[in-house]
Amino acid sequence: MKLKQHNNISESQVEDALVANLFFLGKILRLHADLKLIARQLRLKDGEERLDLLLSSGKDLCLVELKVTRFEEKFLHQILAYKKELITLQNNDNLIAGNITSFLLVTEAKKKQSEFAKRNDVELIVYEPLDVLKNYYENLSAVAPFLKIKPNDYGVFSLGLINRTLIQLSKGETKQNEIAEKVGLKSSSIHNHLRVAKEFGLVRERNKNYFLTDVGDKYVEYFNDWIFIDRLSEKQIEILKQFVAKDPFYSSTVFGVYSVVESAFLLSRNSYPIQLNDLRKIFQTVSGKVKEWQAVKSLSTATYTFLNFAIELELLGKIGQQVVITPAGFRFILMLQLHKSIEMIESLST
């Protein structure tokens, strides 16, 4: 007989997740009408015991007692006592009228225990806390994009390569093919340059026409001399650094820059300078691309791309096979952590 794994999770955490998604709780309870929360951790009488959840489902009331362990008979006595007190409240007009259905959620129960509960008018339901928390994560991902965002490699190995395309936009060109003809590159290359520019908030697209944003206009003002057009100027570097730090989840490319710097910072706490091979491994994990970048070539190429972006922004440096964080990079990390926390809190509060 296979033993159940021990649940190292508190009832309150599972309860939080269920309350956040009453639709999922309704599925567990096998109810057809929508659930509405009436009370949570409701204290009854003068004791310390609290009823976990009191909900309504149509015209009925649902008393839910939640456990993260196997069935014990004392749980049944507990929920029956709660139901008795609720009925007293109804009789005294202190609680809305309605049939009260009692539910006891446990992680494991035998058939005879379920039958025993049924005879006492209690629905004994076996559930998995892991399923509850997994569902909570999936629902949270829909409103908190930072949980799902992953970096994409568009084949642009240097941020400076997008400069010629941006110059054409500043001159009034808006079509991808026309820009390609002007700069002497394939249309597919210009397409990738425009995608990277969009990811940094420099360009916007409307009806297959491309235009500089306000940030893009400012970026174009600070080009280096034409001889060094493919290199970023100091002011351009500052514009991009501020953009990444203020919203590290803005796009997949911005997230890639954040991820590689964050990876370097994490590794620096163990050994310094950072070995490039170590950076590749942790970057794969931090960026959420363990499945996609399994091939050595794809991981090496992606790491090279985003490491190069971070080097161009003067956040990281590379000497041979060793990577260092620059003084500007350490300051950037502090600002990044601040804005990252703000973004996450705002997403979680929606």
Secondary structure by P-SEA (a helix, b strand, c coil): ccccccccccaaaaaaaaaacaaaaaaaaccccbbbbcccccccccccccccbbbbcccbbbbbbbbcccccaaaaaaaaaaaaaaaaaaaaccccccbbbbbbbbccccaaaaaaaaaaccbbbbbbaaaaaaaaaaaaaaacccccbbbbbccccccccaaaaaaaaaaccccaaaaaaaacccaaaaaaaaaaaaaaccccccccbbbbcaaaaaaaaccccccccccccaaaaaaaaaaaaacccccaaaaaaaaaaaaaaaaaaccccccaaaaaaaaaaaaccccccccaaaaaaaaaaaaaaaaaaccccccccbbbbcaaaaaaaaaaaaaaaaaaaaaaac
